[in-house]
Amino acid sequence: MSTDQAGAQGAASITPHQGKLGIMIPGMGAVATTLIAGVEAVRRGFAKPIGSMTQMGTIRLGKRTDDRTPLIKDFAPIAPLDDLVFTGWDIFGGNLYDAAKTAAVLDRDQLESMRPFLESIQPMPAAFEERYVKRLTAKNKKAGKNKCDLANQIRNDIAEFKTKTDRQVMIWCGSTEIYHEPKAVHQTLAAFEKGLVDDDPDIAPSMLYAWACLKEGIPFANGAPNLTVDIPALNELSRAMNAPICGKDFKTGQTFIKTVLAPAFKARQLGVSGWYSTNILGNRDGEVLDDPDNFKTKEVSKLGVLEHIFQPEKNPDLYGDIFHKVRINYYPPRGDNKEGWDNIDIFGWLGYPMQIKVDFLCRDSILAAPLALDLCLFMDLAARTPSLRGLGIQEWLSFYFKDPDSAPGVYPEHDLFIQSMKLKNTLRHIMGEDLITHLGLDYYGE
Ligand SMILES: NC(=O)c1ccc[n+]([C@@H]2O[C@H](COP(=O)([O-])OP(=O)(O)OC[C@H]3O[C@@H](n4cnc5c(N)ncnc54)[C@H](O)[C@@H]3O)[C@@H](O)[C@H]2O)c1
């Protein structure tokens, strides 16, 4: 079926969102607890879902003179928050109230008001390998004879959760694993499944969850920069099972701002000679990233964006010689309240230099939680949409990632505004509405 035909089928072809949507989260730390407590706070009317496009965003339909701008959640059949049910895995014992207290993102009073709800969720034992996250020691871990056994235990956990929910989505909110590149074991599904039995050291724990999830026909999203599903074997499985996958590493703080500023410089043909980005943060994520092998994974994800936005090979005079540096420093006093500085050396007319300084005093998990929510809801929508679910990679969700995924041979889009347009046009397309090109000539005809 062509994409035009798929769009013309419109909303009628999308399976309705009846029943409970189960959200499964490997890694129930700061982001996961802020997401879950936040959803509950919104459900009880204690707070607004600020930062979430699915909950607060609007979408223009038709011409500017039509005055049709519904909320996205009223336009597309997105699961309501009341239907969400949460479960997950973590290497730390205890319940989500304990985990949220440790994360220290939300106020004590706010947590107390949701205490019984948070105490009712207990992370399941995790599939964990210390080699991949060296700064943490597991207390709540699965034992198995090999990686295949561990992955099948995760499948059993999923099967059990399927008896309590009607549809499911998985989102990795676990720690960033060490940097590794695709090897032979990652190239085909057959090689990967043999590697599971052979206990191949290049199969990371996050890949066990992803394999189990896709094998069960469930969409998988990745909030961290780990390789995980970004390998041919799991791309193959995703397409075979109609289980969508997307990019990796939530685009929350510094990179979010970077992918707003860089397209602005490029649009005005302003040159850039240097971009120095540094951060201090003191949460557990910061502690994990203090290890050079784990930081390398994050560094690669954060560095890629300028290269793709500036296209130095096509614009050598403006961007052919940029010094781009990214640092993350573990600084415990700040906890989850990260501070990110950017010094940008730009140049203008006749090469005269200028500087821009950005100091973003942000809250890491407050920025990440709404993105995690949107990803879960949009991935569920993708799985119910015939023209999207068989594609594997959902490029329209690039908006949420530092490292968006795209088809082989197609460069990823990093510009936040292109990503936003792509997302909204995909919603218009699947709902059978006209795409918006912003051409606007028809306002000026006869
Ligand atoms: N907060 C942000 O703004 C942001 C932005 C981009 C990416 N991220 C990424 O999201 C992830 C989560 O961030 P966080 O601040 O919640 O970190 P966190 O350290 O608070 O939580 C991560 C949790 O994952 C658990 N974990 C590690 N390995 C696991 C495994 N194999 N199975 C199950 N659980 C496992 C840890 O025990 C920990 O509780 C990190 O990888 C981080 O880099 C966060």
The ligand as a MOL file (V3000), in Angstrom:
LIG
                    3D

  0  0  0     0  0            999 V3000
M  V30 BEGIN CTAB
M  V30 COUNTS 44 48 0 0 0
M  V30 BEGIN ATOM
M  V30 1 N 16.7810 13.0150 32.7360 0
M  V30 2 C 17.1450 13.4170 31.5550 0
M  V30 3 O 17.0190 14.5740 31.2430 0
M  V30 4 C 17.6800 12.4180 30.5830 0
M  V30 5 C 17.8990 12.8420 29.2790 0
M  V30 6 C 18.3830 11.9430 28.3540 0
M  V30 7 C 18.6250 10.6430 28.7230 0
M  V30 8 N 18.4470 10.2530 30.0030 0 CHG=1
M  V30 9 C 18.7750 8.8770 30.3280 0
M  V30 10 O 17.6750 8.2360 30.9290 0
M  V30 11 C 18.1940 7.2020 31.7750 0
M  V30 12 C 17.5230 7.2990 33.1320 0
M  V30 13 O 17.9080 8.4930 33.7730 0
M  V30 14 P 17.6360 8.6700 35.3250 0
M  V30 15 O 17.9940 10.0640 35.6600 0
M  V30 16 O 16.2900 8.1610 35.6390 0 CHG=-1
M  V30 17 O 18.7290 7.6960 35.9380 0
M  V30 18 P 18.6580 6.8810 37.3330 0
M  V30 19 O 20.0380 6.4590 37.6190 0
M  V30 20 O 17.9190 7.6540 38.3590 0
M  V30 21 O 17.7500 5.6260 36.9600 0
M  V30 22 C 18.2130 4.5780 36.1640 0
M  V30 23 C 17.8080 3.2890 36.8300 0
M  V30 24 O 18.1510 2.2130 35.9660 0
M  V30 25 C 18.4800 1.1110 36.7940 0
M  V30 26 N 19.1560 0.1170 35.9890 0
M  V30 27 C 20.4160 0.1230 35.4960 0
M  V30 28 N 20.6260 -0.9790 34.7470 0
M  V30 29 C 19.4720 -1.6840 34.7530 0
M  V30 30 C 19.0760 -2.9080 34.1680 0
M  V30 31 N 19.9020 -3.6270 33.4130 0
M  V30 32 N 17.8030 -3.3270 34.3540 0
M  V30 33 C 16.9310 -2.6040 35.1150 0
M  V30 34 N 17.2700 -1.4430 35.7220 0
M  V30 35 C 18.5200 -0.9900 35.5300 0
M  V30 36 C 19.2980 1.7440 37.9060 0
M  V30 37 O 19.3140 0.9280 39.0250 0
M  V30 38 C 18.5460 3.0430 38.1560 0
M  V30 39 O 17.5910 2.9320 39.2020 0
M  V30 40 C 19.7100 7.3690 31.8220 0
M  V30 41 O 20.3050 6.4620 30.9290 0
M  V30 42 C 19.8940 8.7660 31.3230 0
M  V30 43 O 21.1500 8.9740 30.7070 0
M  V30 44 C 17.9610 11.1030 30.9470 0
M  V30 END ATOM
M  V30 BEGIN BOND
M  V30 1 1 1 2
M  V30 2 2 2 3
M  V30 3 1 2 4
M  V30 4 1 4 5
M  V30 5 2 4 44
M  V30 6 2 5 6
M  V30 7 1 6 7
M  V30 8 2 7 8
M  V30 9 1 8 9
M  V30 10 1 8 44
M  V30 11 1 9 10
M  V30 12 1 9 42
M  V30 13 1 10 11
M  V30 14 1 11 12
M  V30 15 1 11 40
M  V30 16 1 12 13
M  V30 17 1 13 14
M  V30 18 2 14 15
M  V30 19 1 14 16
M  V30 20 1 14 17
M  V30 21 1 17 18
M  V30 22 2 18 19
M  V30 23 1 18 20
M  V30 24 1 18 21
M  V30 25 1 21 22
M  V30 26 1 22 23
M  V30 27 1 23 24
M  V30 28 1 23 38
M  V30 29 1 24 25
M  V30 30 1 25 26
M  V30 31 1 25 36
M  V30 32 1 26 27
M  V30 33 1 26 35
M  V30 34 2 27 28
M  V30 35 1 28 29
M  V30 36 1 29 30
M  V30 37 2 29 35
M  V30 38 1 30 31
M  V30 39 2 30 32
M  V30 40 1 32 33
M  V30 41 2 33 34
M  V30 42 1 34 35
M  V30 43 1 36 37
M  V30 44 1 36 38
M  V30 45 1 38 39
M  V30 46 1 40 41
M  V30 47 1 40 42
M  V30 48 1 42 43
M  V30 END BOND
M  V30 END CTAB
M  END
